[in-house]
Amino acid sequence: MKIHQRYMRRAIALALRAEGMTSPNPIVGACIVKENKIVGEGFHKCAGLPHAEANALKAAALAARGSTLYVTLEPCGHFGRTPPCTDAIIESGIKAVVIAMRDPNPINNGRGIRRLKKSGIEIVEGVLEDAARAINRPYIKFITKGLPFVTLKLAESLDGRIATRLGDSKWITGADSRRYGQLIRSKVDAVMVGVNTIIRDNPRLTLRVAGYGLRVTKKRLVRIVLDSGLKTLLNAKVFLDSKKAPLVIAAAEPVDVKKKRTLEERGAEVLVVKSKGERVNIAGLLKILAKRGIMHVLVEGGGEVAGSILDEGLADRVLFFIAPKIIGGRTAVPSVGGMGASRISKAISLKGIKLRQFKRDILIEGEVA
């Protein structure tokens, strides 16, 4: 089993090379081993392109015959944008396939494995399954619940503030933390903020390639602004990149038709969503985004948006960057608004806690329990 784990770790590392690039498909890595030597490997680079198994088989060529294939997700046994991987595996002469996890997609779940077994190929399942599931959490939620995976990211002071009493917020965290934040953006499909963040901070919400191994890609990050009353200023920086990075302004119905038309003329898509109170129904918006193939949404604030996401139980993972600064002040802006918990026993708990320290800041990451 240890030898299986060794090569499955390699397959997982390969899969992670395309993190954030394959939506609405999963990230998948594969390697082909013969006589304790890797003779071919590959990963799924982008939706519509060959799957990991196909890339590994191409690299292995004739050496695939009599070998063992290690793959992080059950090979597909159906036609999609590409032919079934099971057919290529069978034709290659591979004798055994080691699989980390079954495909949660009901179209394929177990189908690929049955097809391979029927052809006489030995199957080993469940090798490093927990690790394989962890790297594909967005895909698993997307395919089983029809919703995007939601990561909430906040940068706050030691006393939990994201802006002073006068609204000043730049910069609470250091340059290292902000560069790492860009790496996080590169691994999601969309970034979401509230309109007050646009008015106060005037961000572009784009990908800037710098540090921490951030990849140079042609990734089109969808930028989403929650703007119930269409208050986004026409000179806001988010309009500068609308051709390279789609800009969606989510408004609550009913909308001012004239304002809607003006924002659309500036290059935004104004998406009218059912209201919840006087605000955009975020849960309803997430369903719409999933139908568009958006699998992972990064919510970056502000405080009221963060509060709504948490109050409604929409967050799957949270990342709190905490700077060693004390802002103070009764009217300083808290990192999380909304209603909040009525009792400590009802407070949101996290699991799988990870800590990371930058030069001065600390990142606390966890999954919502």
N, C-alpha and C positions, 0 to 999 in steps of 0.2 A: 504493500500500500504506500510505503514511503516513496518508492520510485514514481508511483502515479501522482502523488502530491507534488513532487519536484517538477514534473512536466506540466501539471495543471497550473502551477504558479506562473510558469512561463506563459501559458495561454492567457491567463488573467492579465498579466503585464502587457501582453500584446493588445488585448481588448481595450485597455485603458488609453491606448494611443489615440483612439478615436472618440474619447468621452466628449459628449456634447455635439458630435458631428453626424450622428446616424438617425436622429428622430425622423419618423416615428418608429424606427427599428431599434432593437437592442444593440448594445455593444457586445461584440463576440470576438474571441481570439481562438486560434487553433494552431497546434504544432503536430508534426508527424515524426514519429520516432521509430528507428530501425536499428537493432543491435546497439541499444543504449546511446544512440546518436541522433540528434535532430537533423532530419534530411529535408524538411520543408516547414515553413510557418507562414502565417498570414493573419490578417484581421479585417473585419468589415469596416470600410472607410467611410461610406456614405450610403444613404438610402438610394436604391437603384443600381448601385455598383455590386460586383460579385461579393458573395458572402465569404466569411473567414475560411471555411472549409475549401471553397473553390480556389482561393488565393494560395492556401497551403499546398493543395494538390498540384497546382501549376508549378510551384517552386520545387516540389519533390519530384515531379515528372515520373519516370519509370521506377524510381526508388520507392515509390509509395506501395508497390506490390509486396504483400507480406508484412506490412508495417502496422503500427498502432497509431491511431489518430486521437489526440487529446483536444477536446473542444469544451468551451465554457457553457454552452447552451445546446440543447437537443437540436440536431440537424433538422432542417425543414424537409417535410415530405410532401409538399404541395407546391403548385405553381403560384408565384406572385409576380413581382417585377423581374425575378430571375428564376431559372429552372430549379427543381428540387435538388438540394444538396445530397440527399440520400442516393439518387441515381448516380451522381458523379463518384460518390464514395464506393458504391458497389462495383462500378465499372473499373475503378482504379486498382482493385484487388487488395484493398486494405483488409486485414484479418480481424482487427479488434478496434472498437471505439470506446474511449473513456469519456464520460459526460459528467459535467459538474451538476447540472440541474435540468429538469424538464422544462420545456417551453410552456409558460402559463397561457399562451394564446390558445383558446379552444380549437382553433382551426388545425393546430399542429400537435397539441398536447398528447404525447404518447404515440402519435402517428409515425413520426420519423423513426422512433425506436423500434416499433413493430415492423416497419419496412426493412430495417437493417437486420433484425433478428431473423426474419423470414428468409433472408438471403444467406443465412449461415454465418453472419458476422457476430463475433462475441461482443457483448455489451457490458460495461461496468458503469454503474450510476452512482451519483452522490459524492464524488471526490471533491472536497473543498466546496461543498454546496453553499454553506453560509457565506463564504467569501464571494462566490459567484452571484449570489442573490444580492449582496451588498452593493456591488458595482452596477447592478441593473435595477435598483429600487425605483427610479423613475419609470422605466419600461413596465415593470410589474404592476405598479399602480395604474398606469395609463391603460394597460391592456385588460386589467381585471375590473377596474372601477370606472373607466371612461373619463378620468380626470388627470390633469397634470400633477406631477410631484411638485410640492411648494417648499422652497427654501427661503426662510426669512433671515436677512442679514442686517445687522444694526451696528453702528459705531457710536459708542457712548463714553461719557466720562465715568469716573469711579463712583460718582453719586447718581448715575443713571440718567444723565441729561444728554440731549443731542443738539441743543442750542441754548444760548444765554437768554436772559430776560429781554434782550433787544433783538433776538433772532439771529445772532452771529453763530455760525456753525463750522467755519473753515479755519484750520483743520483740527478736529478733535484728536484723530489718530495720526500716526506718523506715516512717512512715505512708504516704508516697507509693508505696512498693513494695507495701504491703498493699492500697492502693486499686487499684493496677494488677492485683493478684492477683484482685480482685473482677471486674474487666473480663474477665479470662481465664475465670473461672467462668461468666460470662454467655454465653460462646460455646461451652460444652460441654453435654452432656446429663446427665452424672453426675459426681460428685466422690467419690473413694475414699480412705479412710485405714485404717490399722490400728487395732486396739482399744487399743493402748498410747497412741496419740495422743488417743483419747477419754478415757482414764483420766488421762493426764498434763495435757493442755491443756483438756479439756472444751469443745471448740468446738461451735457450732451447725451449721456447714457450710452456711449459707444464703447467699442473695444479698443483699448490702446495697448499695443504690444510692447511690454517692457518688464523684464525680470521674471524670476521664478519659472523659467522654462516656458513662458507663454508662447504658444505656437502662432506662427504667421499663417493665417488661413483666409479664405474668402467667405467665412461664416457670416450669415446675415442674421444678426441679433435683432429680434423684434422688440421694440421699445413700447411699453404700455403706460399711459398716464390715466389714472383714475380722476376724472374731472366731471363730476355730476352736473355742474352748472355751466360748463364750457368757459372757464375762467382763464384758460391758458393764453398767455400773452403772445401776440403775433410776432414779436421779436425774440422769442425764446430760442435758445440755442438748439433745442431738440429738432427744430425745423431744418437746420443746416445739413443734416445727413439723411434726410428722408428717402433719397434715392438709393443709398447704399444700405441703410438700416431702416426697415419699415417702422413707421410711427403710427400707433393706434391710440386714439383718444377715446376712452370709454366714458360715455355720458349716460346719465339716468333719464329715462323717459318721463315726461315729454321734454323735447329739446326746442331751443330757439333755432328755427330753420335758417335764419340769416347768419347766425353765429356758426352753425354747422357748415354752411356753404363756404364761409370765409376761411375756416380752418382747413377745409378740404382743398381749397385753392392754394393754401400754403404747403400742401403736400402730405397732410395727415389723412388717415382714414378715421372718420368719426363713427364709432360703433355704438349704437344706441341699445342699452341693456335695460331690462326691467329694474325698477327702483326698489330699494329696501329702505323704507322711511323716505328720506330725501336724498339718499346716496345710491351709488351703483351697487347692485346686488353682486357681490364679488363671487359668490358660489355659482351664480348663473353665468357670470363672465368666464369662469374657469371651464365650465362645460362647453361653452362656445369655442374657447381656445383649444380644447382637446379635439374637437371636431375638425379643427384646422391643422391637426398634427403636432401641436405644441405639447411636448411631453414634460418639460421641466421649466418652471417659472421661478425666477429669483426676485423676491420682494425686498426692496431696499428702503422702504419708508415712505413717509415720516411716521411719527408717533401714532397718529390716529389710524393710519392704514395698518400699522403693525398691531394695534389694539383690536381692530376689526378682524384681522386674519386669525389672531389667537382666540378672541372671544367666540368666533364661529367654528373653531376647531379645524381650520383649513391648512394649518402649517404641518409639514411632515418633519422638517429639520430646521433648527435655528443655529445661527452663528452670531455671537456677540463679541465684537472687538471692543475691548475695554482699555481706555487710556488712563494713565496715572495722573489724572487731573481732576480737580474738584471745582465745579462751576458754581454750585449753590444758587440760592434765590428761589422764593416761592413760585414765581411766575416763569422760571426757566423751563424750557420745553422737555418733558420726560420722553424717554425712548419708546415707551409703550403707553398708549392712551387707552381709549375704549372704556368698557365697563369694568373689566378686571374681575378677579375672584372675590366672592363675598366672604369667604373664609379661607384660612390657610390650607385647610384640608381639601379645598377645591382648586388650589393653585396648580398650574400646569407643571407637570414633572417631566424631566428629561432622562433618557437612558443612553447608554453607549457614549458616555462623555469623553471628549478628547480635548486636551489642552495644548496650546502652541504659543510660544513666546517669540515675539519679534524683538527689536532693539529695546523697546520700552513697553509696548502694548502686549496684551494677552488676548488670545482668541479662545473662547469657550464654545465648543460645538457639541450638539447633541440631537438625538431624535426625540420627537414628541412621543411620550409614553402612551 
